[in-house]
Amino acid sequence: MKRWFWMAVGFGLGIAASRRRSNAATGDRGLLGAWAQRQVRDALAEGRAEAKRREATLRSVLAVPRNGTRKPDK
């Protein structure tokens, strides 16, 4: 009886490990993984947009006149 039990446990663990490995290889992360991936993607897009807005603000404030003339540094 013990042998059958441990054989069934080993068989079950083998199947679970193979399923986990195949899901990881195919990129199947389930519902929670898809949600987290979407959150990260949205956060990165928002960060890029904010960086572009700040850069545009800095460029407008620190811009050199179009004719290229600057006050000489003393």
Wavefront OBJ file of the C-alpha trace (Angstrom):
o trace
v 0.000 0.000 0.000
v 2.823 2.438 0.835
v 4.471 1.790 -2.510
v 1.298 2.614 -4.403
v 0.832 5.795 -2.387
v 4.352 7.059 -3.011
v 4.205 6.017 -6.643
v 0.993 8.043 -7.058
v 2.554 11.014 -5.238
v 5.621 10.906 -7.485
v 3.475 10.579 -10.570
v 1.359 13.572 -9.516
v 4.422 15.699 -8.768
v 5.903 14.801 -12.139
v 2.759 15.856 -13.959
v 2.531 19.105 -11.967
v 6.175 19.940 -12.677
v 5.821 19.256 -16.383
v 2.687 21.418 -16.614
v 4.387 24.266 -14.767
v 7.392 24.048 -17.062
v 5.266 23.979 -20.214
v 3.179 26.948 -19.013
v 6.338 28.936 -18.272
v 7.748 28.091 -21.699
v 4.602 29.222 -23.517
v 4.238 32.400 -21.501
v 0.923 31.411 -19.913
v 0.923 33.391 -16.687
v -2.771 33.216 -15.959
v -5.115 36.025 -15.059
v -2.951 37.578 -12.345
v 0.139 37.562 -14.561
v -1.724 39.217 -17.422
v -3.057 41.890 -15.061
v 0.411 42.576 -13.634
v 1.927 42.699 -17.106
v -0.715 45.213 -18.212
v -0.074 47.354 -15.111
v 3.660 47.431 -15.777
v 3.126 48.287 -19.445
v 0.746 51.129 -18.527
v 3.122 52.472 -15.876
v 6.018 52.497 -18.329
v 3.949 54.284 -20.964
v 2.846 56.887 -18.412
v 6.440 57.397 -17.291
v 7.637 57.902 -20.858
v 4.874 60.411 -21.540
v 5.709 62.372 -18.379
v 9.424 62.381 -19.278
v 8.592 63.795 -22.719
v 6.400 66.507 -21.163
v 9.138 67.505 -18.729
v 11.776 67.514 -21.450
v 9.589 69.758 -23.605
v 9.139 72.134 -20.673
v 12.881 72.256 -20.036
v 13.634 72.813 -23.706
v 11.184 75.706 -23.878
v 12.615 77.330 -20.747
v 16.290 76.780 -21.552
v 16.097 77.207 -25.316
v 18.753 79.194 -27.170
v 17.332 81.928 -29.415
v 16.821 80.920 -33.051
v 19.537 83.229 -34.391
v 22.124 81.374 -32.332
v 23.351 84.378 -30.444
v 24.029 84.014 -26.766
v 25.280 86.365 -24.156
v 28.994 85.824 -23.660
v 29.922 84.056 -20.438
v 31.981 86.158 -18.049
l 1 2 3 4 5 6 7 8 9 10 11 12 13 14 15 16 17 18 19 20 21 22 23 24 25 26 27 28 29 30 31 32 33 34 35 36 37 38 39 40 41 42 43 44 45 46 47 48 49 50 51 52 53 54 55 56 57 58 59 60 61 62 63 64 65 66 67 68 69 70 71 72 73 74
